Amino acid sequence: MDETEFWELVDTAREDAEGDPEDQADLLVERLGRLDPEAVLDFARHFESRYNRAYTWDLWGAAWVLLDGASDDVFDFFRCWLIGQGREVFEHAVHDPDALADLLDDFDDEIDGDGEELGYAADEAYEQLTGVVAPDLGIPPPPGEPEGTPLDFEDESALAERFPKLWERFRA
């Protein structure tokens, strides 16, 4: 599975789920279950590498503003959700997290921002196909700390300055 196929699966599942991350995860499990186990592992590698790439202080700060706070676990689930938003949103957000203010048409904090189930879709599909837990993906481990310059999430003026569009749209 190449990168284009990965994003096509993510995008079509999101569209068919009408943006609901839990439904999107269910659709991904179902669709991955139609593939061979190696393709499912390829999907998992693509997902995991993007998940690790999104482990930045700036994205964590953006998640903090969007969600009015984001613990370690919440940020983990946010990164899964961000991947689930598709290639365009993901790539723009990684390069400029404040761009999320323009990229997200609607944002419902009751369902958006939490893609925990998306993070398990490939594992579930692999286990359903093979009856065993997925093996190690053979990709570099995630960094121990987020990339970039740490932010003080409790400093609202610093967050408003760093993420002016997000702050204006979601917190002002």
URHU-V918447 format. One record per residue. RES is the residue in one small letter. SS is DSSP state (A for helix, B for strand, O for the rest). PHI is phi as a letter, one per 40 degrees, with the letter a starting at -180 (* if undefined). PSI is psi in whole degrees, -180 to 180 (none if undefined). Layout:
BEGIN
res=RES ss=SS phi=PHI psi=PSI
res=RES ss=SS phi=PHI psi=PSI
END
This chain:
BEGIN
res=m ss=O phi=* psi=126
res=d ss=O phi=c psi=179
res=e ss=A phi=c psi=-39
res=t ss=A phi=c psi=-45
res=e ss=A phi=c psi=-40
res=f ss=A phi=d psi=-53
res=w ss=A phi=c psi=-32
res=e ss=A phi=c psi=-42
res=l ss=A phi=c psi=-45
res=v ss=A phi=c psi=-48
res=d ss=A phi=c psi=-47
res=t ss=A phi=c psi=-36
res=a ss=A phi=c psi=-41
res=r ss=A phi=c psi=-46
res=e ss=A phi=c psi=-45
res=d ss=A phi=c psi=-27
res=a ss=O phi=c psi=1
res=e ss=O phi=f psi=38
res=g ss=O phi=g psi=-5
res=d ss=O phi=c psi=116
res=p ss=A phi=c psi=-34
res=e ss=A phi=c psi=-43
res=d ss=A phi=c psi=-38
res=q ss=A phi=c psi=-43
res=a ss=A phi=c psi=-43
res=d ss=A phi=c psi=-43
res=l ss=A phi=c psi=-39
res=l ss=A phi=c psi=-43
res=v ss=A phi=d psi=-46
res=e ss=A phi=c psi=-46
res=r ss=A phi=c psi=-37
res=l ss=A phi=c psi=-32
res=g ss=O phi=c psi=-14
res=r ss=O phi=c psi=-6
res=l ss=O phi=c psi=172
res=d ss=O phi=c psi=157
res=p ss=A phi=d psi=-36
res=e ss=A phi=c psi=-37
res=a ss=A phi=c psi=-37
res=v ss=A phi=c psi=-41
res=l ss=A phi=c psi=-37
res=d ss=A phi=c psi=-44
res=f ss=A phi=d psi=-46
res=a ss=A phi=c psi=-40
res=r ss=A phi=c psi=-44
res=h ss=A phi=c psi=-46
res=f ss=A phi=c psi=-51
res=e ss=A phi=c psi=-39
res=s ss=A phi=c psi=-36
res=r ss=A phi=c psi=-38
res=y ss=A phi=d psi=-45
res=n ss=A phi=c psi=-39
res=r ss=A phi=c psi=-30
res=a ss=O phi=c psi=5
res=y ss=O phi=c psi=76
res=t ss=B phi=b psi=153
res=w ss=A phi=c psi=-38
res=d ss=A phi=c psi=-42
res=l ss=A phi=c psi=-35
res=w ss=A phi=c psi=-41
res=g ss=A phi=c psi=-41
res=a ss=A phi=c psi=-43
res=a ss=A phi=c psi=-40
res=w ss=A phi=d psi=-45
res=v ss=A phi=c psi=-48
res=l ss=A phi=d psi=-42
res=l ss=A phi=b psi=3
res=d ss=O phi=f psi=47
res=g ss=O phi=h psi=146
res=a ss=O phi=a psi=103
res=s ss=O phi=c psi=178
res=d ss=A phi=d psi=-50
res=d ss=A phi=c psi=-43
res=v ss=A phi=c psi=-40
res=f ss=A phi=c psi=-37
res=d ss=A phi=d psi=-47
res=f ss=A phi=c psi=-32
res=f ss=A phi=c psi=-42
res=r ss=A phi=c psi=-38
res=c ss=A phi=c psi=-45
res=w ss=A phi=c psi=-42
res=l ss=A phi=c psi=-42
res=i ss=A phi=c psi=-41
res=g ss=A phi=c psi=-15
res=q ss=O phi=c psi=-9
res=g ss=O phi=h psi=169
res=r ss=A phi=d psi=-49
res=e ss=A phi=c psi=-52
res=v ss=A phi=c psi=-46
res=f ss=A phi=d psi=-54
res=e ss=A phi=c psi=-44
res=h ss=A phi=c psi=-43
res=a ss=A phi=c psi=-38
res=v ss=A phi=c psi=-40
res=h ss=A phi=c psi=-32
res=d ss=O phi=a psi=87
res=p ss=A phi=d psi=-30
res=d ss=A phi=c psi=-21
res=a ss=A phi=c psi=-16
res=l ss=A phi=d psi=-28
res=a ss=A phi=c psi=-34
res=d ss=A phi=c psi=-26
res=l ss=A phi=c psi=-25
res=l ss=O phi=c psi=108
res=d ss=O phi=c psi=-57
res=d ss=O phi=b psi=147
res=f ss=O phi=a psi=112
res=d ss=O phi=b psi=109
res=d ss=O phi=c psi=-5
res=e ss=O phi=c psi=-33
res=i ss=O phi=b psi=-28
res=d ss=O phi=c psi=154
res=g ss=O phi=g psi=-10
res=d ss=O phi=b psi=102
res=g ss=O phi=b psi=36
res=e ss=A phi=d psi=-48
res=e ss=A phi=c psi=-30
res=l ss=A phi=c psi=-34
res=g ss=A phi=c psi=-17
res=y ss=A phi=b psi=-5
res=a ss=A phi=d psi=-48
res=a ss=A phi=c psi=-40
res=d ss=A phi=c psi=-43
res=e ss=A phi=c psi=-45
res=a ss=A phi=c psi=-42
res=y ss=A phi=c psi=-44
res=e ss=A phi=c psi=-38
res=q ss=A phi=c psi=-38
res=l ss=A phi=c psi=-39
res=t ss=A phi=b psi=-21
res=g ss=O phi=g psi=4
res=v ss=O phi=b psi=161
res=v ss=O phi=c psi=144
res=a ss=O phi=c psi=141
res=p ss=O phi=c psi=173
res=d ss=O phi=d psi=139
res=l ss=O phi=c psi=-13
res=g ss=O phi=g psi=26
res=i ss=O phi=b psi=161
res=p ss=O phi=d psi=146
res=p ss=O phi=c psi=158
res=p ss=O phi=c psi=155
res=p ss=O phi=c psi=152
res=g ss=O phi=c psi=-30
res=e ss=O phi=b psi=155
res=p ss=O phi=d psi=150
res=e ss=B phi=c psi=152
res=g ss=O phi=g psi=-167
res=t ss=O phi=c psi=126
res=p ss=O phi=d psi=147
res=l ss=O phi=b psi=149
res=d ss=O phi=c psi=101
res=f ss=O phi=c psi=-18
res=e ss=O phi=c psi=-11
res=d ss=O phi=c psi=92
res=e ss=A phi=c psi=-36
res=s ss=A phi=c psi=-35
res=a ss=A phi=c psi=-40
res=l ss=A phi=c psi=-42
res=a ss=A phi=c psi=-36
res=e ss=A phi=c psi=-42
res=r ss=A phi=c psi=-33
res=f ss=O phi=b psi=65
res=p ss=A phi=c psi=-40
res=k ss=A phi=c psi=-44
res=l ss=A phi=c psi=-43
res=w ss=A phi=c psi=-45
res=e ss=A phi=c psi=-43
res=r ss=A phi=c psi=-38
res=f ss=A phi=b psi=-15
res=r ss=O phi=b psi=-22
res=a ss=O phi=c psi=none
END
